[in-house]
Amino acid sequence: MPAAHAACLRMLAPVMTMNEGAHIYSPGGELLAEGDPLQQPGLVAALETLAEEGPRSVYDGTLARALLALMEERGGLVTQEDLSAYEAGWSDPIEVEFRGHRVVTRAGLSDFPAALQRLAELHGLSEPERALAFAAALLDEPPAQHGTTNISAIDADGNACVLTTSLGLGSGDFVPGFDLHLNSMLGEADLLTGSLEPGARMASMMAPTIALDRDGVALAVGAAGGTRLRSALLQVVAGILDEGLEPQAAVDRPRLHPVASVVHLEPGFGPDITAALESAGFEVRVWPDRHHYFGGVSAVTPSGAAGDPRRNGEARVV
């Protein structure tokens, strides 16, 4: 098993094997290894319930009742009134210009649009200058956390969709009988930036993004990684739109992530880059291997696509 995947497994295991998760992820008391079958029979019941009752089952049907029973058992705060009152909300994207492209993205805690606009032009820069440009554009961000999934797609007609969803790290609570893992978003430190207010929507780091040129969609891209989402997304988007890299080359390239005065580097950056960052006043921390800490990006253009090996991502033409 690759070192990055093993590290991710070690990080998630305490949460994934809590309570009902134990029989799913550590059947017989042994944590699942690479290649072992993952069995979640409760998902069959969950999907059949959704097919029979429709999506409202989650809010005022069978799945809602199962969720509320778990809430009562474990001292949760969600009520039937909360579920019944919930409605999906539409928020308009924001648009910024980047290297001749209209970039349409999501405002939010990631502050990705502002970082994109701050980034100095990379074309023609040396590798040390490039690293310093990214560090400068990414400074002043909130503290780090974990766990999200992103899918980017373009069809033959040029229609694009970027979908980002998150369980957080997971709460360790599974809806009994349905094997549904509940999220930990009410406990994610990088999302709780103020007091909790009844009826207010949870903020998010997610920043699904589409870049448009005169011919239509030039890039559909999104990322996972909590606060590292912004740095991962910025480096991949700039690699494709500014430096002209193919999507997989942009995703595979080593990443950096600044946290206050410390710049974290994946292996692959040369000693001249380390020296340049240290000369600029940063402390440099070089990681021993490519790592899921540095986010997971999925990107697709009309000519190619990429999944992030840091988080078992892959690209397919279907």
C-alpha positions in Angstrom: 0.0 0.0 0.0 1.4 3.5 -0.9 2.7 5.4 2.1 0.1 8.3 1.5 -2.8 5.8 1.4 -1.6 4.0 4.6 -1.3 7.4 6.4 -4.8 8.3 5.4 -6.1 5.0 6.6 -4.4 5.4 10.0 -5.9 8.9 10.3 -9.5 7.8 9.5 -9.6 4.4 11.2 -10.5 5.7 14.7 -13.5 7.5 13.3 -14.6 5.0 10.7 -14.5 2.1 13.2 -16.5 3.8 15.9 -19.9 2.4 16.9 -21.6 0.8 13.9 -18.7 1.4 11.7 -16.7 -1.4 13.3 -18.6 -4.2 11.5 -18.1 -2.4 8.2 -14.4 -1.3 8.3 -13.0 -3.8 10.8 -15.0 -7.0 10.5 -13.8 -9.6 12.9 -11.7 -6.9 14.7 -9.2 -6.5 11.8 -9.1 -3.3 9.8 -9.8 -3.7 6.1 -6.6 -3.9 4.0 -6.2 -2.9 0.4 -8.1 -5.4 -1.8 -10.5 -6.5 0.9 -14.2 -6.3 0.0 -16.1 -3.4 1.7 -19.6 -4.6 2.6 -22.4 -2.1 3.5 -25.6 -4.1 3.2 -27.6 -1.3 4.8 -27.0 0.9 1.8 -29.3 -1.5 -0.2 -32.1 -0.7 2.3 -31.3 3.0 2.1 -31.4 3.1 -1.7 -34.6 1.0 -1.8 -36.2 3.4 0.7 -35.2 6.4 -1.4 -36.6 4.8 -4.5 -39.9 4.1 -2.7 -40.4 7.3 -0.7 -38.3 9.8 -2.7 -35.8 12.3 -1.4 -38.2 13.6 1.3 -37.6 10.3 3.2 -34.5 12.0 4.5 -36.6 14.9 6.0 -39.9 13.4 7.0 -39.9 9.7 6.1 -38.3 6.4 7.1 -34.7 7.7 6.9 -35.6 10.8 8.9 -37.2 8.7 11.7 -34.1 6.4 11.8 -31.8 9.5 12.0 -33.9 11.1 14.8 -33.9 7.9 16.8 -30.1 8.0 16.7 -30.1 11.7 17.7 -32.3 10.9 20.7 -30.1 8.0 21.7 -26.8 9.9 21.5 -27.8 13.3 22.6 -27.9 15.0 19.2 -29.5 18.4 18.6 -31.3 17.9 15.2 -35.1 17.8 15.5 -38.0 16.9 13.3 -38.7 20.6 12.9 -35.1 21.1 11.6 -35.5 18.4 9.0 -38.9 19.5 7.9 -37.9 23.1 7.5 -34.7 22.4 5.5 -34.6 23.4 1.9 -31.8 23.4 -0.6 -30.6 26.9 -1.4 -29.2 28.3 -4.6 -26.3 30.8 -4.4 -25.0 32.7 -7.4 -21.4 32.0 -8.4 -18.9 34.8 -8.6 -16.8 35.6 -11.7 -13.2 36.7 -11.9 -10.8 37.1 -14.8 -7.7 35.0 -15.0 -5.2 35.0 -17.9 -7.9 35.7 -20.5 -10.4 33.3 -19.0 -13.7 34.0 -17.2 -13.4 31.9 -14.1 -16.8 31.1 -12.5 -16.5 29.8 -9.0 -17.9 29.7 -5.5 -17.4 32.4 -2.8 -16.9 31.1 0.7 -14.3 30.3 3.3 -11.7 29.0 0.8 -11.2 32.6 -0.4 -10.1 31.0 -3.7 -11.3 33.8 -6.0 -9.1 36.4 -4.1 -6.1 34.1 -4.1 -6.5 33.6 -7.9 -6.5 37.3 -8.5 -3.5 37.9 -6.2 -1.4 35.3 -8.0 1.4 36.9 -10.0 1.8 35.7 -13.6 3.8 32.5 -13.6 4.8 32.3 -17.3 8.6 32.9 -17.5 9.3 32.7 -13.8 12.0 30.4 -12.4 11.0 27.6 -10.1 12.0 29.5 -6.9 10.1 32.6 -8.2 7.1 30.5 -8.9 7.1 29.0 -5.4 7.3 32.5 -3.8 4.4 33.7 -6.0 2.2 30.9 -4.7 3.2 31.4 -1.1 2.4 35.1 -1.4 -1.0 34.5 -2.9 -1.9 31.9 -0.3 -1.0 33.6 2.9 -3.4 34.6 5.7 -5.6 31.6 5.7 -7.4 29.8 8.6 -6.1 26.7 10.4 -6.1 23.3 8.7 -8.6 20.3 8.7 -9.8 17.3 6.5 -12.1 15.3 4.2 -14.0 16.0 0.9 -14.8 14.5 -2.6 -14.9 16.3 -5.9 -16.1 15.2 -9.4 -15.5 17.2 -12.6 -17.1 16.3 -15.9 -17.5 17.7 -19.5 -19.7 16.0 -22.0 -19.4 15.8 -25.8 -21.6 18.9 -26.2 -19.3 21.0 -24.0 -21.6 21.0 -21.0 -19.6 21.0 -17.7 -20.4 20.1 -14.1 -18.3 20.3 -11.0 -19.7 18.6 -7.9 -18.1 18.9 -4.5 -19.5 17.1 -1.4 -18.1 16.5 2.1 -18.6 14.3 5.0 -16.0 16.3 6.9 -13.9 13.7 8.7 -17.1 11.8 9.6 -18.7 11.8 13.0 -18.3 8.1 13.7 -22.1 7.7 13.9 -23.9 5.5 11.4 -27.7 5.4 10.9 -28.7 1.9 12.2 -29.9 -0.4 9.5 -28.9 1.9 6.7 -25.1 2.1 7.1 -25.2 5.8 6.4 -22.2 7.7 8.0 -23.2 11.1 9.4 -20.9 14.0 8.8 -18.9 16.0 11.3 -19.4 19.4 9.9 -20.7 20.9 13.1 -17.4 20.0 14.7 -15.0 21.1 11.9 -12.8 23.9 13.3 -12.2 25.6 10.0 -15.9 25.9 9.3 -16.9 27.3 12.7 -15.8 30.9 12.2 -18.4 32.5 14.4 -21.3 31.7 16.8 -23.9 29.2 15.6 -27.2 30.9 14.8 -30.5 29.0 14.4 -31.4 28.9 10.7 -28.0 30.0 9.5 -26.3 27.8 6.8 -23.0 26.2 7.5 -20.1 27.9 5.7 -17.9 25.8 3.4 -14.4 25.7 1.9 -15.8 24.1 -1.3 -15.0 25.9 -4.5 -16.2 24.1 -7.6 -14.9 26.1 -10.5 -15.4 26.5 -14.3 -13.2 28.5 -16.6 -14.5 29.8 -19.9 -12.8 31.1 -23.0 -14.2 32.3 -26.4 -14.9 28.7 -27.4 -16.8 27.7 -24.2 -15.6 25.6 -21.3 -11.8 25.6 -21.0 -11.6 23.9 -17.6 -13.9 22.3 -15.0 -12.1 21.7 -11.7 -12.7 21.3 -8.0 -10.8 20.1 -5.0 -10.9 18.4 -1.6 -8.7 19.2 1.3 -10.2 21.6 3.9 -8.0 24.7 4.0 -5.5 23.0 1.6 -8.3 23.0 -0.9 -7.4 26.5 -1.9 -3.7 25.9 -2.4 -4.3 22.7 -4.3 -6.9 24.3 -6.6 -4.8 27.5 -7.2 -1.7 25.5 -8.2 -3.6 23.2 -10.6 -5.7 26.0 -12.2 -2.6 28.2 -12.7 -0.7 25.2 -14.1 -3.3 24.6 -16.7 -4.5 28.2 -17.6 -1.2 30.1 -17.0 1.6 27.6 -17.6 -0.1 25.5 -20.3 0.2 22.1 -18.6 -2.0 19.1 -19.4 -4.4 18.4 -16.6 -2.6 15.3 -15.3 0.7 17.0 -15.3 -0.7 20.0 -13.4 -2.3 17.6 -10.8 0.8 15.4 -10.4 3.2 18.3 -9.9 4.5 18.7 -6.3 2.6 21.2 -4.2 3.3 23.6 -1.5 1.0 24.9 1.3 1.9 27.9 3.5 0.6 28.0 7.1 1.6 31.3 8.7 5.4 31.4 8.4 5.8 27.7 7.6 5.7 26.5 4.0 5.0 22.8 3.6 6.6 21.2 0.5 5.9 17.9 -1.1 9.1 16.1 -2.3 10.2 17.2 -5.8 11.0 20.8 -5.1 14.7 21.6 -5.5 17.1 23.0 -2.9 17.1 26.3 -4.8 13.4 26.6 -3.9 13.9 25.8 -0.3 16.7 28.4 -0.2 14.5 31.1 -1.8 11.7 30.5 0.6 14.1 30.6 3.6 15.6 33.8 2.3 12.2 35.3 2.1 11.7 34.6 5.9 9.8 31.3 5.7 10.4 28.1 7.7 10.4 25.2 5.2 9.1 21.8 6.1 9.7 19.1 3.4 7.3 16.1 3.6 8.9 12.6 3.0 6.3 11.6 0.4 3.4 12.9 -1.7 0.5 13.1 0.7 -3.3 13.5 1.0 -2.6 16.5 3.2 -2.0 18.6 0.1 -5.5 18.1 -1.2 -7.2 16.2 -4.0 -8.0 17.9 -7.3 -10.1 16.5 -10.2 -9.8 18.5 -13.4 -11.2 18.1 -17.0 -10.6 20.1 -20.2 -12.0 19.5 -23.7 -8.8 17.6 -24.5 -7.9 15.8 -21.2 -8.7 15.0 -17.6 -7.0 14.2 -14.4 -7.6 12.6 -11.1 -5.4 13.1 -8.0 -3.3 10.2 -6.9 -3.0 11.7 -3.5 -6.6 10.7 -2.8 -7.1 7.7 -5.2 -8.5 10.0 -7.9 -8.7 8.9 -11.5 -9.9 10.1 -14.9 -12.1 8.2 -17.3 -13.7 8.8 -20.7 -17.2 7.2 -20.8 
